[in-house]
Amino acid sequence: MISVPITLEQLILAVQNLQPEERMQVARALVQSELASDLTALIRELYAESPADDISDEDIMAEIQAVRQQSR
């Protein structure tokens, strides 16, 4: 692998000179990277919370049944 140092401005200019489909590929890669890091942060945040012990399986099933009744 070859590594070539470039400035941010050079990178932006290079991306601007790409064909539209190639720019879309770069944009998709950036979005996927950002979404992955956002999802990782969300998962970590959820795992850091203590579980809700005050909700029983019966409460969950009653809520499911109520939603099913509303959708009929």
C-alpha positions in Angstrom: 0.0 0.0 0.0 1.2 3.5 -0.8 0.5 6.4 1.5 0.4 10.0 0.0 -0.1 12.8 2.4 -2.6 15.5 1.1 -4.2 18.5 2.7 -8.0 18.7 3.3 -8.2 21.3 0.6 -6.5 18.9 -1.9 -8.9 16.1 -0.9 -11.9 18.4 -1.4 -10.6 19.5 -4.8 -10.0 15.9 -5.8 -13.6 14.9 -4.8 -15.0 17.9 -6.6 -13.2 16.8 -9.8 -14.8 13.3 -9.7 -17.6 12.3 -11.9 -21.1 12.5 -10.3 -21.4 8.7 -9.7 -17.9 8.7 -8.1 -18.9 11.6 -5.9 -22.0 9.7 -4.8 -19.8 6.8 -3.8 -17.7 9.1 -1.7 -20.8 10.6 -0.1 -22.3 7.1 0.6 -19.0 6.0 2.3 -19.0 9.2 4.5 -22.7 8.8 5.4 -22.2 5.1 6.3 -19.2 5.9 8.4 -21.2 8.6 10.3 -24.2 6.3 10.7 -22.1 3.5 12.0 -20.5 5.8 14.6 -23.9 7.3 15.6 -25.3 3.7 16.0 -22.3 2.6 18.1 -22.8 5.7 20.4 -26.5 4.9 20.7 -25.8 1.3 21.6 -23.3 2.3 24.2 -25.7 4.8 25.7 -28.5 2.2 25.9 -26.2 -0.4 27.5 -25.1 2.2 30.1 -28.7 2.6 31.3 -30.0 0.4 34.0 -32.8 -2.0 32.9 -36.4 -1.2 33.6 -37.3 -3.7 36.3 -40.8 -2.3 36.9 -42.2 -3.7 33.6 -43.4 -7.2 33.7 -43.9 -9.7 30.9 -47.6 -9.4 31.6 -47.5 -5.6 31.1 -45.7 -6.1 27.8 -48.2 -8.7 26.6 -51.2 -6.5 27.6 -49.7 -3.6 25.7 -49.2 -5.8 22.6 -52.8 -6.9 22.8 -54.1 -3.4 23.1 -52.1 -2.3 20.0 -53.4 -5.2 18.1 -57.0 -4.4 19.1 -56.5 -0.8 17.9 -55.2 -1.9 14.5 -58.2 -4.0 13.7 
